[in-house]
Amino acid sequence: MNIIYKHIEGSQAERPLEVDTTSSKSVVYLRKNIERVEHEDEQGNVYELWEYDEAQLTPDEYSIFLQEDIQSKVEYMIMMSDL
């Protein structure tokens, strides 16, 4: 599965979850590279935003993603056990 991430800036109070399956019934959010970053506006006011890369999957796509992830981890463990 080819997952496409987009760069996002968010103003959430709390750190966004890496895998969010609860905030939407139709979308599962996958996030990586989550960082709190300070910005300065034109008046010199400093504020903080969350910056991260985010992919949006349907629940069915997320299920396939999980299956593929588990399969790749099992294959890796088998390969490592052969060494």
N, CA, C and O atoms as CSV, one atom per row, in Angstrom:
chain,resi,resn,atom,element,x,y,z
A,1,MET,N,N,0.853,-1.181,0.000
A,1,MET,CA,C,0.000,0.000,0.000
A,1,MET,C,C,0.895,1.238,0.000
A,1,MET,O,O,1.848,1.332,0.774
A,2,ASN,N,N,0.581,2.159,-0.856
A,2,ASN,CA,C,1.326,3.409,-0.956
A,2,ASN,C,C,0.576,4.481,-0.167
A,2,ASN,O,O,-0.526,4.881,-0.543
A,3,ILE,N,N,1.177,4.939,0.919
A,3,ILE,CA,C,0.544,5.948,1.768
A,3,ILE,C,C,1.153,7.303,1.452
A,3,ILE,O,O,2.374,7.459,1.427
A,4,ILE,N,N,0.290,8.280,1.210
A,4,ILE,CA,C,0.733,9.625,0.860
A,4,ILE,C,C,0.514,10.543,2.060
A,4,ILE,O,O,-0.607,10.719,2.537
A,5,TYR,N,N,1.620,11.121,2.532
A,5,TYR,CA,C,1.572,12.044,3.663
A,5,TYR,C,C,1.623,13.478,3.154
A,5,TYR,O,O,2.290,13.775,2.162
A,6,LYS,N,N,0.908,14.363,3.847
A,6,LYS,CA,C,0.947,15.795,3.577
A,6,LYS,C,C,1.424,16.508,4.839
A,6,LYS,O,O,1.130,16.084,5.956
A,7,HIS,N,N,2.172,17.607,4.640
A,7,HIS,CA,C,2.652,18.393,5.780
A,7,HIS,C,C,1.498,19.224,6.333
A,7,HIS,O,O,0.793,19.906,5.590
A,8,ILE,N,N,1.319,19.153,7.649
A,8,ILE,CA,C,0.198,19.820,8.315
A,8,ILE,C,C,0.727,20.694,9.445
A,8,ILE,O,O,1.710,20.344,10.098
A,9,GLU,N,N,0.075,21.829,9.675
A,9,GLU,CA,C,0.301,22.651,10.856
A,9,GLU,C,C,-1.006,22.688,11.624
A,9,GLU,O,O,-2.051,23.026,11.068
A,10,GLY,N,N,-0.948,22.343,12.902
A,10,GLY,CA,C,-2.161,22.308,13.709
A,10,GLY,C,C,-2.005,23.097,14.990
A,10,GLY,O,O,-0.905,23.221,15.529
A,11,SER,N,N,-3.110,23.625,15.470
A,11,SER,CA,C,-3.079,24.449,16.682
A,11,SER,C,C,-3.682,23.721,17.884
A,11,SER,O,O,-4.121,24.363,18.839
A,12,GLN,N,N,-3.706,22.402,17.845
A,12,GLN,CA,C,-4.258,21.631,18.953
A,12,GLN,C,C,-3.508,21.946,20.246
A,12,GLN,O,O,-2.311,22.232,20.226
A,13,ALA,N,N,-4.217,21.891,21.357
A,13,ALA,CA,C,-3.578,22.112,22.658
A,13,ALA,C,C,-2.682,20.932,23.028
A,13,ALA,O,O,-1.601,21.121,23.586
A,14,GLU,N,N,-3.127,19.731,22.722
A,14,GLU,CA,C,-2.377,18.522,23.049
A,14,GLU,C,C,-1.661,17.990,21.809
A,14,GLU,O,O,-2.060,18.271,20.679
A,15,ARG,N,N,-0.604,17.221,22.037
A,15,ARG,CA,C,0.150,16.602,20.948
A,15,ARG,C,C,-0.778,15.668,20.167
A,15,ARG,O,O,-1.436,14.822,20.773
A,16,PRO,N,N,-0.846,15.798,18.852
A,16,PRO,CA,C,-1.693,14.911,18.062
A,16,PRO,C,C,-1.227,13.459,18.182
A,16,PRO,O,O,-0.034,13.186,18.310
A,17,LEU,N,N,-2.176,12.547,18.137
A,17,LEU,CA,C,-1.863,11.122,18.198
A,17,LEU,C,C,-1.197,10.673,16.906
A,17,LEU,O,O,-1.494,11.201,15.834
A,18,GLU,N,N,-0.297,9.700,17.005
A,18,GLU,CA,C,0.328,9.150,15.804
A,18,GLU,C,C,-0.671,8.353,14.978
A,18,GLU,O,O,-0.636,8.391,13.748
A,19,VAL,N,N,-1.553,7.640,15.645
A,19,VAL,CA,C,-2.647,6.936,14.968
A,19,VAL,C,C,-3.927,7.365,15.655
A,19,VAL,O,O,-4.120,7.108,16.843
A,20,ASP,N,N,-4.801,8.019,14.906
A,20,ASP,CA,C,-6.057,8.533,15.453
A,20,ASP,C,C,-7.213,7.814,14.766
A,20,ASP,O,O,-7.529,8.075,13.605
A,21,THR,N,N,-7.832,6.909,15.506
A,21,THR,CA,C,-8.969,6.148,14.969
A,21,THR,C,C,-10.297,6.597,15.565
A,21,THR,O,O,-11.337,6.012,15.261
A,22,THR,N,N,-10.278,7.631,16.412
A,22,THR,CA,C,-11.496,7.992,17.133
A,22,THR,C,C,-12.100,9.352,16.780
A,22,THR,O,O,-13.289,9.563,17.018
A,23,SER,N,N,-11.330,10.267,16.229
A,23,SER,CA,C,-11.877,11.611,16.004
A,23,SER,C,C,-12.797,11.679,14.785
A,23,SER,O,O,-13.517,12.661,14.609
A,24,SER,N,N,-12.779,10.654,13.950
A,24,SER,CA,C,-13.655,10.610,12.775
A,24,SER,C,C,-14.107,9.170,12.550
A,24,SER,O,O,-13.335,8.231,12.746
A,25,LYS,N,N,-15.363,9.005,12.137
A,25,LYS,CA,C,-15.864,7.662,11.832
A,25,LYS,C,C,-15.456,7.202,10.443
A,25,LYS,O,O,-15.474,6.005,10.159
A,26,SER,N,N,-15.085,8.145,9.567
A,26,SER,CA,C,-14.795,7.790,8.179
A,26,SER,C,C,-13.326,7.913,7.799
A,26,SER,O,O,-12.937,7.536,6.693
A,27,VAL,N,N,-12.487,8.451,8.730
A,27,VAL,CA,C,-11.076,8.666,8.416
A,27,VAL,C,C,-10.213,8.196,9.587
A,27,VAL,O,O,-10.526,8.453,10.749
A,28,VAL,N,N,-9.116,7.500,9.257
A,28,VAL,CA,C,-8.077,7.176,10.232
A,28,VAL,C,C,-6.881,8.032,9.869
A,28,VAL,O,O,-6.423,8.017,8.726
A,29,TYR,N,N,-6.373,8.782,10.841
A,29,TYR,CA,C,-5.247,9.672,10.608
A,29,TYR,C,C,-3.963,8.988,11.066
A,29,TYR,O,O,-3.864,8.533,12.205
A,30,LEU,N,N,-2.985,8.920,10.169
A,30,LEU,CA,C,-1.647,8.441,10.505
A,30,LEU,C,C,-0.735,9.656,10.501
A,30,LEU,O,O,-0.706,10.414,9.532
A,31,ARG,N,N,0.009,9.840,11.586
A,31,ARG,CA,C,0.881,11.009,11.693
A,31,ARG,C,C,2.290,10.582,12.060
A,31,ARG,O,O,2.495,9.618,12.798
A,32,LYS,N,N,3.264,11.323,11.526
A,32,LYS,CA,C,4.665,11.073,11.858
A,32,LYS,C,C,5.397,12.402,11.858
A,32,LYS,O,O,4.885,13.409,11.369
A,33,ASN,N,N,6.616,12.392,12.417
A,33,ASN,CA,C,7.458,13.605,12.496
A,33,ASN,C,C,6.729,14.740,13.220
A,33,ASN,O,O,6.751,15.885,12.768
A,34,ILE,N,N,6.089,14.420,14.332
A,34,ILE,CA,C,5.305,15.405,15.083
A,34,ILE,C,C,6.243,16.261,15.933
A,34,ILE,O,O,7.003,15.748,16.754
A,35,GLU,N,N,6.173,17.580,15.719
A,35,GLU,CA,C,7.029,18.519,16.450
A,35,GLU,C,C,6.235,19.755,16.850
A,35,GLU,O,O,5.348,20.201,16.122
A,36,ARG,N,N,6.561,20.297,18.009
A,36,ARG,CA,C,6.008,21.582,18.453
A,36,ARG,C,C,6.967,22.663,17.965
A,36,ARG,O,O,8.154,22.622,18.287
A,37,VAL,N,N,6.471,23.631,17.193
A,37,VAL,CA,C,7.327,24.633,16.565
A,37,VAL,C,C,6.809,26.031,16.894
A,37,VAL,O,O,5.607,26.293,16.850
A,38,GLU,N,N,7.752,26.929,17.227
A,38,GLU,CA,C,7.389,28.330,17.479
A,38,GLU,C,C,7.376,29.110,16.167
A,38,GLU,O,O,8.250,28.946,15.315
A,39,HIS,N,N,6.372,29.955,16.030
A,39,HIS,CA,C,6.262,30.853,14.882
A,39,HIS,C,C,6.118,32.284,15.404
A,39,HIS,O,O,5.732,32.511,16.550
A,40,GLU,N,N,6.434,33.224,14.546
A,40,GLU,CA,C,6.284,34.627,14.908
A,40,GLU,C,C,5.456,35.309,13.830
A,40,GLU,O,O,5.731,35.167,12.638
A,41,ASP,N,N,4.425,36.063,14.263
A,41,ASP,CA,C,3.601,36.766,13.279
A,41,ASP,C,C,4.230,38.114,12.933
A,41,ASP,O,O,5.296,38.455,13.444
A,42,GLU,N,N,3.572,38.875,12.069
A,42,GLU,CA,C,4.112,40.145,11.580
A,42,GLU,C,C,4.281,41.190,12.680
A,42,GLU,O,O,5.099,42.101,12.549
A,43,GLN,N,N,3.511,41.064,13.766
A,43,GLN,CA,C,3.609,42.013,14.878
A,43,GLN,C,C,4.655,41.581,15.907
A,43,GLN,O,O,4.852,42.271,16.908
A,44,GLY,N,N,5.321,40.464,15.680
A,44,GLY,CA,C,6.344,39.984,16.597
A,44,GLY,C,C,5.830,39.071,17.690
A,44,GLY,O,O,6.583,38.675,18.579
A,45,ASN,N,N,4.544,38.733,17.628
A,45,ASN,CA,C,3.970,37.818,18.622
A,45,ASN,C,C,4.401,36.387,18.316
A,45,ASN,O,O,4.338,35.940,17.171
A,46,VAL,N,N,4.837,35.681,19.344
A,46,VAL,CA,C,5.284,34.303,19.183
A,46,VAL,C,C,4.149,33.357,19.583
A,46,VAL,O,O,3.499,33.550,20.610
A,47,TYR,N,N,3.926,32.346,18.768
A,47,TYR,CA,C,2.912,31.332,19.063
A,47,TYR,C,C,3.444,29.972,18.627
A,47,TYR,O,O,4.364,29.880,17.814
A,48,GLU,N,N,2.860,28.933,19.173
A,48,GLU,CA,C,3.310,27.581,18.876
A,48,GLU,C,C,2.258,26.817,18.076
A,48,GLU,O,O,1.055,26.954,18.294
A,49,LEU,N,N,2.755,26.011,17.146
A,49,LEU,CA,C,1.907,25.113,16.360
A,49,LEU,C,C,2.528,23.726,16.371
A,49,LEU,O,O,3.727,23.569,16.604
A,50,TRP,N,N,1.715,22.745,16.122
A,50,TRP,CA,C,2.212,21.397,15.878
A,50,TRP,C,C,2.443,21.258,14.387
A,50,TRP,O,O,1.579,21.628,13.591
A,51,GLU,N,N,3.578,20.739,14.000
A,51,GLU,CA,C,3.854,20.434,12.596
A,51,GLU,C,C,4.090,18.943,12.493
A,51,GLU,O,O,4.790,18.350,13.314
A,52,TYR,N,N,3.492,18.340,11.468
A,52,TYR,CA,C,3.619,16.899,11.291
A,52,TYR,C,C,3.223,16.512,9.874
A,52,TYR,O,O,2.635,17.297,9.130
A,53,ASP,N,N,3.558,15.293,9.531
A,53,ASP,CA,C,3.138,14.718,8.261
A,53,ASP,C,C,1.945,13.813,8.561
A,53,ASP,O,O,1.972,13.023,9.505
A,54,GLU,N,N,0.897,13.942,7.745
A,54,GLU,CA,C,-0.340,13.224,8.023
A,54,GLU,C,C,-0.880,12.557,6.764
A,54,GLU,O,O,-0.886,13.140,5.679
A,55,ALA,N,N,-1.335,11.316,6.940
A,55,ALA,CA,C,-2.029,10.594,5.882
A,55,ALA,C,C,-3.436,10.292,6.392
A,55,ALA,O,O,-3.650,10.054,7.580
A,56,GLN,N,N,-4.381,10.308,5.463
A,56,GLN,CA,C,-5.761,10.010,5.816
A,56,GLN,C,C,-6.183,8.743,5.078
A,56,GLN,O,O,-6.130,8.674,3.850
A,57,LEU,N,N,-6.603,7.744,5.854
A,57,LEU,CA,C,-7.030,6.472,5.292
A,57,LEU,C,C,-8.472,6.193,5.686
A,57,LEU,O,O,-8.938,6.645,6.732
A,58,THR,N,N,-9.167,5.455,4.851
A,58,THR,CA,C,-10.479,4.964,5.260
A,58,THR,C,C,-10.252,3.829,6.259
A,58,THR,O,O,-9.152,3.280,6.316
A,59,PRO,N,N,-11.250,3.471,7.035
A,59,PRO,CA,C,-11.073,2.327,7.941
A,59,PRO,C,C,-10.673,1.042,7.204
A,59,PRO,O,O,-9.878,0.260,7.725
A,60,ASP,N,N,-11.210,0.814,6.005
A,60,ASP,CA,C,-10.823,-0.372,5.225
A,60,ASP,C,C,-9.359,-0.304,4.798
A,60,ASP,O,O,-8.645,-1.304,4.873
A,61,GLU,N,N,-8.910,0.864,4.353
A,61,GLU,CA,C,-7.503,1.035,3.978
A,61,GLU,C,C,-6.594,0.834,5.191
A,61,GLU,O,O,-5.517,0.249,5.078
A,62,TYR,N,N,-7.037,1.324,6.351
A,62,TYR,CA,C,-6.253,1.171,7.566
A,62,TYR,C,C,-6.121,-0.303,7.945
A,62,TYR,O,O,-5.061,-0.741,8.392
A,63,SER,N,N,-7.185,-1.055,7.768
A,63,SER,CA,C,-7.149,-2.495,8.041
A,63,SER,C,C,-6.120,-3.188,7.145
A,63,SER,O,O,-5.359,-4.033,7.617
A,64,ILE,N,N,-6.094,-2.842,5.876
A,64,ILE,CA,C,-5.108,-3.398,4.940
A,64,ILE,C,C,-3.704,-2.979,5.361
A,64,ILE,O,O,-2.780,-3.792,5.347
A,65,PHE,N,N,-3.542,-1.708,5.735
A,65,PHE,CA,C,-2.250,-1.203,6.195
A,65,PHE,C,C,-1.746,-2.022,7.381
A,65,PHE,O,O,-0.576,-2.405,7.417
A,66,LEU,N,N,-2.621,-2.295,8.355
A,66,LEU,CA,C,-2.222,-3.065,9.528
A,66,LEU,C,C,-1.810,-4.486,9.148
A,66,LEU,O,O,-0.816,-5.007,9.653
A,67,GLN,N,N,-2.571,-5.101,8.267
A,67,GLN,CA,C,-2.245,-6.460,7.825
A,67,GLN,C,C,-0.881,-6.495,7.145
A,67,GLN,O,O,-0.075,-7.385,7.414
A,68,GLU,N,N,-0.622,-5.537,6.272
A,68,GLU,CA,C,0.668,-5.480,5.580
A,68,GLU,C,C,1.811,-5.204,6.555
A,68,GLU,O,O,2.905,-5.749,6.407
A,69,ASP,N,N,1.554,-4.358,7.549
A,69,ASP,CA,C,2.574,-4.039,8.541
A,69,ASP,C,C,2.923,-5.277,9.366
A,69,ASP,O,O,4.098,-5.562,9.598
A,70,ILE,N,N,1.923,-5.993,9.796
A,70,ILE,CA,C,2.154,-7.216,10.567
A,70,ILE,C,C,2.908,-8.236,9.724
A,70,ILE,O,O,3.849,-8.870,10.201
A,71,GLN,N,N,2.495,-8.391,8.476
A,71,GLN,CA,C,3.151,-9.354,7.593
A,71,GLN,C,C,4.626,-9.008,7.397
A,71,GLN,O,O,5.477,-9.897,7.431
A,72,SER,N,N,4.935,-7.732,7.194
A,72,SER,CA,C,6.336,-7.349,6.990
A,72,SER,C,C,7.169,-7.572,8.255
A,72,SER,O,O,8.342,-7.936,8.165
A,73,LYS,N,N,6.575,-7.358,9.430
A,73,LYS,CA,C,7.295,-7.590,10.683
A,73,LYS,C,C,7.550,-9.084,10.897
A,73,LYS,O,O,8.622,-9.469,11.365
A,74,VAL,N,N,6.583,-9.914,10.561
A,74,VAL,CA,C,6.774,-11.364,10.679
A,74,VAL,C,C,7.870,-11.818,9.726
A,74,VAL,O,O,8.739,-12.603,10.107
A,75,GLU,N,N,7.835,-11.333,8.495
A,75,GLU,CA,C,8.864,-11.703,7.521
A,75,GLU,C,C,10.248,-11.260,7.998
A,75,GLU,O,O,11.227,-11.983,7.810
A,76,TYR,N,N,10.335,-10.093,8.607
A,76,TYR,CA,C,11.606,-9.602,9.129
A,76,TYR,C,C,12.108,-10.504,10.258
A,76,TYR,O,O,13.289,-10.845,10.309
A,77,MET,N,N,11.210,-10.883,11.154
A,77,MET,CA,C,11.610,-11.740,12.259
A,77,MET,C,C,12.078,-13.111,11.766
A,77,MET,O,O,13.031,-13.671,12.307
A,78,ILE,N,N,11.419,-13.646,10.752
A,78,ILE,CA,C,11.827,-14.921,10.182
A,78,ILE,C,C,13.215,-14.786,9.555
A,78,ILE,O,O,14.077,-15.647,9.733
A,79,MET,N,N,13.414,-13.701,8.825
A,79,MET,CA,C,14.713,-13.466,8.192
A,79,MET,C,C,15.815,-13.350,9.246
A,79,MET,O,O,16.893,-13.921,9.082
A,80,MET,N,N,15.548,-12.615,10.320
A,80,MET,CA,C,16.544,-12.435,11.373
A,80,MET,C,C,16.826,-13.742,12.111
A,80,MET,O,O,17.954,-13.964,12.553
A,81,SER,N,N,15.851,-14.584,12.248
A,81,SER,CA,C,16.055,-15.851,12.956
A,81,SER,C,C,16.908,-16.814,12.120
A,81,SER,O,O,17.520,-17.733,12.663
A,82,ASP,N,N,16.945,-16.602,10.802
A,82,ASP,CA,C,17.758,-17.449,9.926
A,82,ASP,C,C,19.243,-17.067,9.969
A,82,ASP,O,O,20.093,-17.828,9.506
A,83,LEU,N,N,19.547,-15.909,10.514
A,83,LEU,CA,C,20.950,-15.455,10.536
A,83,LEU,C,C,21.768,-16.145,11.562
A,83,LEU,O,O,22.960,-15.865,11.693
